[in-house]
Amino acid sequence: MDVLVTGASGLIGSALRPALVAAGHRPVALVRRPAAGADEVSWDPASGRLDRASIEGAGAAVHLAGVGIGDKRWTDKQKRLLRESRVQATGLLSRAIAALRDPPPVLVSASAIGYYGDRGDEILTEKSGPGDGFLPDLCQAWEAATAPAEQAGTRVVHIRSGIVLTPEGGALAKLLPLFRFGLGGRFGSGQQWQSWISMHDEIAAILHVLGASVAGPVNLTAPNPVRNREFAATLGRVLHRPAVLPVPKFGPSLVVGSELAENLLYFSQRVLPHRLEESGFTFAHRSLEGALGCMLNSRD
């Protein structure tokens, strides 16, 4: 079937497209430039432009578009851009789907475990309520923007992704140079919980929910979250490097700003993938050491 994909050139989208092809589907990328072929559709979320006829008859949609949360310091302007790039794009796609004669039966729409906020040692599942602050508010608005598609009868799945681990980009790629030089370590006290998922399982989970009878929020995190100190120790062990130098809070705060650093590095989120496992998904990487060993030792 044809699967519409937004954010197709991003970190997750770039890995999803070949996986869709391998599964027998044809990914059709929504791009913010003139379409270059039959496997692309041009759209412009900022101006509200999307030719509905060009997406008629698609078998599914996977919506991953949005400005990177950690790309820049969180100024007021950047925070508006983060919100607009998610809420406007999601609303445009959802309204277009709702207006189709032959809409896709399923929309898998990106969200994040930022929905839960900073929750200490509390175990968080899809039944847990939202936290307080910018990211929880953003995630709630992001998810709510899919309402037109859901009201029109499309099954909507909100994938609340944790820290997606891949050496190709994201958090792990930023940490690897420090740890390879033996300069890595925990952030602050290291007591904060980190909920992670390997890129392999992230992509497999997206493919799974496309066909599974599940709707609403689904946590895309491995079943074994770890404290930050354990994450640092495990990464050091896999790389055969010491990981004993703690990173004081003022360091990241100087580089990216205190609010961004606090949200991404020091917030504690102990998230479990209850609905994903209940729907029959099997993780390839349940342990952090196994996941890191698989993705890093195959490269070194």
N, C-alpha and C positions, 0 to 999 in steps of 0.2 A: 504494500500500500504506500501511497504518498504520505510522508510525514513532514508537516511544516515545522521548521526549526528557526527560532529567533536566537540571536546571540551565537550564531553558528560558527563565527570565527574566534570566539572566546575560548578560554581554557577548557571548559567542560564541553561546549559545543563542538570544538575541534576533535575531541575524542569521541563524541557521540555519533558524528556523521559516518565514519567508517564502520562503527558498530551497527548502525541501522542498515547499512548496505550488506554487511555480513549476515544480518538477520533476514535478509530478503526484502527490505523496504527501500524506497527511494526518498532520501532526504531532499526537501525543497527549502532552501535557505531564504529567509526574509532579510534583505540587505538594504542599507541606506544609501544606495547609489543605483544607477540604471542596471537593471537585470542583464546578466551576461549570457544567459542561456535558459533552457526550459527548466533547469533545476534551481532557478532563482526567481524571487518575486521582489520587486522594489516596494519599499514603504517608507514613510516618514512620520514617526510618532509625534515629533514636535509640532508638525502642522496638521496632524490627524489624517494623513493620506495613506490609504490602503485600498487597492482595487479589489473589491470583494469577488468579482468574477474570476480573478486569478487564483483564488484559494478554494473555489467551489469544488466539492467532491473529495477533498483530502480525507484520508482515513484517520488522522490524528494530528495533534499539534503539541510541540514541546517548546515552551516559552522560557528562554534563559537570558533575555536581554536585560541590560542594566549596567550603569557605570560602576566600576570596581569600588567596593567599600573602602579598601585600603590604599587606593591609588594616590590620594592627596590628603593634605591636612584638612580637617573638618572646619573650614570657615563657614559662615552662614551661606555664602554662595554655593559652596561645594555640597552642603547638606540639602539645599534646594535642588541641585542637579541630581543628587542621589535619589531623592524622592520622585522628581519629575520623570527621570529616565525609567523608573519602575512603574509608577502608578499610571502615567500617561500611556506608556506602551502597552501595559496590561489591559487598560480600559479600551484602547483602540482595537486591539486584537479580539477582546471578548465581545465588544459590540459588533464587530464584523462577523464573527462566528454566529452570533445570535441572529443576524439578519440573513444568513445564507438559506437557500432552498434545501441544500444537502450539506449540513454542517458536519464537521468531524465529531464522532461520538465521544471523543475523549480529549481533554486539554490538560496536559501536565505543565503546571506553572511553578516556576522557581520561587522559593522563599528561603528562609534561613533560621537556624536555631537562635539567632539574635532575637527572635520573637519572645523568648523566655526571659531575657535580661539576666542580671547577675543574681544567682540563686543559691550560692554557697554549696552545701552538701546535699541539697534537696534533689531527690530523684525525679526527673522530668520525663513525662510521656506526652503523647498527643492530647491527653485529657487535662494537662496542666494549663492554667491560664497564662495570659501574657504578663511580662514584666513591665517595668517602668523605664522610661527614657527614650532617647531618639530611635535606637534600633527596634525595640518592641513596637513603638508607634509606626515606624516605617513598614515593618513586616505586616502589621495589621491592615494598613492602608493598601499595601501591595496585594495581599490576599483578597481583600474586599473588592478590589477592582475587577475580579473575575466574575462578579455577580451576574452580569448580563448573559454570559455563556451558560452559567449554571441554571439560571431561570429559564433559559430556552431549551433545557433538556440535555445539554452536554455534561458528561461526567467530568468533574474538575478535581484534580489531585494537586494539592499544595505540597511540594517536596521541600521540607525544611532541612536543608543540608548543613552538616557540620563542617569541620575543617577538612577540605578535600586534599588528600596527600598525593602529590606527584612531584618528581624532580623536574618536571617540565615547566612548573610555574607555581604561583600561589605561595602560601606560607612556607612550605618545605623548601622550595627553591631558594627563598631568601635566607633560610637558616643554614643551608648546607655549606656555604663558603666559610662561615664562622666555625662551625663544628669540625670541618675538615682541617682547619688550622689549629684545632684544639682550644678555641676561644669560646666555645659554646657553654651554656649552662642554663639553670632555671631562671625564670623571670620573677623578680621579687621573692616572696616566700616560697613560691613553687607549689603552694597548697591548692591553687585554683584548679578545678576540673576542666579538662579539655575533651570535647567530643569530636572524634575524628572519623574519617572513612577513606579508604583507599580509592583512587580514581577508578580502578577496575570495578570495585563494588558500586561506586556512584553510578557509573554507566550501566552496569548490569541491573541496578535497582530501577533506573529510569525505564529501561526496556521492560522490566517486570511489571511496573505499575501501568504501563501502556495497555497490557492485556489482562491484568488482575482485576477482580471485582472489588476495587477499593476506591473510595472517594474521600475528599476532605484532606486534612493534614496528615502527612506521613513523614516521620523523622528519618532522614537519610544519614544515619550515624552507625558506626560499628557498635556491637553490643557490649563492648568493654571500654568505656571512657577511662582516661587516666589523669592523675594529677600532673601538673606541669613539670614538677621535679622528676617524675617517672618518665615523662616524655623525653626530657633532656637526657636523662641517664640512658634510656633505651637507644636514642639516636646516637649518642656517643659510643655505646657498646657495639652497635651495628657497624659504625664507621671505624671502630678500633682506635678511638681518640678519647682523651679525657674530656669530661663535661662537668667541670667543678667550679667554673667562674660564674657566680650569680650576676645577673644583669640588674642593676638598680633602676628603680622606676624613673629617675630623672633622665636616664639615657634615651630610651625610646620617646619620652615626652618631648625632649628637645628636638628630636628629628621629625616626628609626625604630629606633635601636639598632644596635650594631656588627655583630651577626651577620646580621640581615636586610639591612643595607646591603652587607655583604661578599658575600653570596650573590646578591643581585639586581643589584648595580651593578659589582662589581669581579671577580667570577669570570669566567674566560675559557673559552668553549665554542665551538669551531669545528666546527659540526655540519652534515653534508651529508645531503640527502634521497635516498639511493641507492635504497631500496626503492620510494619513491613514484614516482620517475622510471622505474625499471625496470618498474613496473606500467602505464606508459603515460600518466601524468599530465603535462599541459603547464601550466607556470606562466604566468600573465598578467603577473606582475611578477618578473622575474629580478634586476633591479638596484634598489638602494635608492633611487637618485635618481628612477627612473621610478615606483616605488611611491609615494614621498612626493609627487612632483609630481602624480600622478593624484588622490590622495586630498585633498591640500591646496589645489591650485590650482583644483579644481572648487568649493571652498567659499569661497575668498577673492574 
